[in-house]
């Protein structure tokens, strides 16, 4: 459990040990159980006593579903206002509670005030068959890396090069537009040169590079897709190898960071879905060099 202040602090971590508290499978299931209230309805009268106070609440600060608008007690179980009717195995559609005719029936309510790690019980997770968050969930490399860390570095490095005049004078809007044309030309030539020297490797190209993809000096952007970002990274590392001196002391730091990111991706690509422990330690050592 990391907070914004220490989210990117990796000092003291190893591949086997994190400095943050890691949630275990038991934590997830306990958190879900703490929010659930079970009620056994034994007759139509029991159903009516609950249904008459249920309303759909889709407000941003609401109950996010079909919830009670007042406190209710049914067969000794006390329900509170805002408790939400959930769709467990016994009642997959909460809208069908009004029409149930087979009794007794166990229904489930969710108490938002008890929420910690989860907002619903995910029906895909079941400890009995070994399908649990810890066993089945992994980091989304596309969004966490290629559209996350890698894209941030590419955007920062590209704009530093642009504003340093690496592609021509960019001090005015007209100069910036002209610089982006030079950037586009260099990028397209890089694609051809790279694929010529890496016959077995295909990189996803951006179809074009226009000002709207990069934003403005006061609102810097880089609008690329995940696979496209990898090709942009390779291009920027190549440019920084030649032009890092234009960025002063930050130039070598940016180049080193880009080279490490490139090495991480190449290490991933060299292995299958299951990475050897020795390789994960190499990745961790690369991250520690940031």
N, C-alpha and C positions, 0 to 999 in steps of 0.2 A: 504494500500500500504506500505509494509515493505521492507526495504533494508537489504542487507546481514549483516550490522553492528548491526541491532536491530531485526533481524528476530526471534531470540530465546529469546528475552527479554519479559517476561510476567508480570513484576511488574506493578501494577496499573490497571490490567485488571480484569473485572468481566464477568460473562456469558452474561450480557446485554450490556457491554460497552468494546470496544477495544481501545487501544491507537493509533492504525493505522487507516488511512482513509479506510473505506469499500466502495467498488464500489456498486452502486445501479443499478437496471435494466435500469433506464434512462441513466446512464453513458454509458452502453454498446451500446444501440441503438443510442445514440447521436454520439458515436465514429464511428459506422458503417456509419451513415448518412453523417458524415463529409468527408468520403473517397469516397463516391459515386457521380458520375457524370452521369446524365441521358441525353440520346440523342434520339430524335425521328427521325427515318429514314423513309422517305416517298416514296422512289423509289429505283430502282436498282442502279441508278447513285449514290445515297447517300451511299448505301452499298459499292459500288465499291470504292468510295472516301476514305472509312475507311479500307476496307479489304486489299487494295494494300500496306498498311503500317503496317499490323499486322504480327508479327512473334512470334513463340513459344520460350520463354526464360526460360530455366530451370537451368541457372547458379546459384550457391550458393548466389551470390550477385545480381542476376537478378530480373526479375519481377514476377517470379513464375507462369507463364501462358502465354496466348496469349496476347501480349502487342504491343503497338505502338512503332515504331522505329523513329518516328519524330512527331512534332506537327501537328495537324490537326484541322480544323474548319469545323463543319457540322451543317447546319441549325441554325447558331448563337451560337452554343456551342463550346467553345475552349477546345480541348483536348491536352494533353502534351505527349511528349515522355516518355515512360515507363508506361503510363496509361494502366491498364490491363482490358481486356474484361471479365466481370463476367457472371456466369450462373444463372440469376434470373428465376422467374417463366416463363417469356415471352420467354426466350431463354435458356433452360436447358443444351444445348450442344453448347459451343461457337464455335465449328467447323462447325456448321450448318449455321452460319451467311452468308456464301458465297451463300447459296442456298435459302434464304428466298424469298417468293413471295407474302406474304400477308402484306399489308401496310395500315396505318402506324404501325410501330413497335417501342416500346421503348426498347432500349438496355442500359446496365449499364456498366460503366467503374469504376475502382477502382484506386484511386491515393495514392500510397504508401507513398509519402511525408507527407500525412496528418494522417498517422497511429498513434494511441496511445494505446488503450486497445485491439484492435482486428486486425487480418490480413485478415479476410473475414467476411461477414455477414453469420451467420449460419442459413440455411433455416429451421432448427427445431424450432428456437425461433420466437415466434409471440405474441406480446402483446395482440392482439385482442382475443386470446383464452387462455391467461394466462400462456403460456409456455415461461418462461423467465429464464435467468441464475440464478437469485437470488432465484427463486421458485423451480428450478429443479436441480441445481448442488449442490453436497455435496462433502465433503472431501473424497478422495479415501483412505479408511482405510488400504487396502492391501499395497499400495505403501507408503503412508505417515507414517503409523505406523509399521505394521508387517515387511515390507521391508525397513523401514526407521529408526525411533527412536529405536524400539525394536531390530532390527538387529545390529545397531551400538553399543548398549549397550552389546548385546551378544558377539559380536566380541571383544570388548574391555575387557570385563570381562574374557572371555575364554583365551585370550592371556596373560592377567595379571596372571591368574592361571598357565598357561603353563610355563611362564618364571620364576615364583616364585618357580617352582618345585613341584606344587601340584599333578602332575601326574608322577613325576620322573624327573631326571636331563634332561634339555632341552638346555644346553649350546652349544651343537654341533648339526649338522644335524642328526647324528645317534641318539643322545639322544632325539632330538625333535621327530623323527620318532617313537622311543620307547614310548615316552610320549603320543603320539597320539593313539597308540595301547591301552595303559592303559585307556586313555580318552574314547575310543570307547567302551571298556569293561564296564566301569562304566556307560556310557550312556545307553547301551542296558539293563543293569541290572536295571537302574532307570526306564526305560519304563515299564518293567514288574512289578516292585514294585509299581509304581504310578497307573497303571491301575488296579492292584489288590486291592488297597485301595480306588480307585475312580471308582466304578463299572459302574456308569452311564455316565462317561466321557471318550471319546476316544480321544487320541492325535495322531496327524500325526507324524510318526517316520521318521527319515532319514534312508535310507536303509543301509548306511555305513558311516564311518567317516575315511577319508584318508587324507594324507598330502596335496594333490592337492586342497582339499576343504578349507584349512586354509592358503594357501600361505606360505610365509617365514617370518622370524623375521623382515626383512627390508621391507616387503610388506605384511602386515598382512591382511588376508581376512577371510570371513566366508560365504561360498557359500551354503545357504539354501533357500528353498522356503518359502513363507509366513506362511503357516500352520506349516511347520517344525520348524520355528523359535520360535513359541510359546512353543513347547516341549523342545527346547534347553534352552529357558529362565527358565522354571520350573526346569530343571536339574541344571543350573548354580546357581539359587537361593538356591537350596538344597546344592550344593557344598560350596557356600560361607557361608552358615550358620555354616558349620563345619570348614572351612579353611580360613575365612576372616583374621585371625591373621597373616597368612603368607604374607599378602599384606600391613602390617603396618597400618597407619591411613587411607589409601584409602580403606582398606578392608570393614570397616563398611559403608563407603559412597557408595561403589558399591553395597553392600548388600541392603542398604536402597533404593537405586534407583531401583534395581531389584524388590524388594517387592512392591514398588509403581506401577511399570509397570504391575506387575502381578495383583495387586488390580484393576487397571484400566480395564484390560481385563475382569476380573471376574465381575466387575460392569456392563460392556457392555453385557456380556453373560446373566446376570440375568434379562435383560429387552428385550422387543421386538424392532421393528423398531423405534417406537416413544418413546423416553426416557423422563420421567417426569422432570420438571424443577428442582425439588429438587435433582434428581440424577445428572443432568448436573452440578449443583453447587458442588456436592461431587467430581466429576471428576476434576473440576477446582481447588478445594482445594488440591487435590492430586498432580496436576501438579505444583501448587505453592510451594509444599514442596521439589521440586527438589534440 
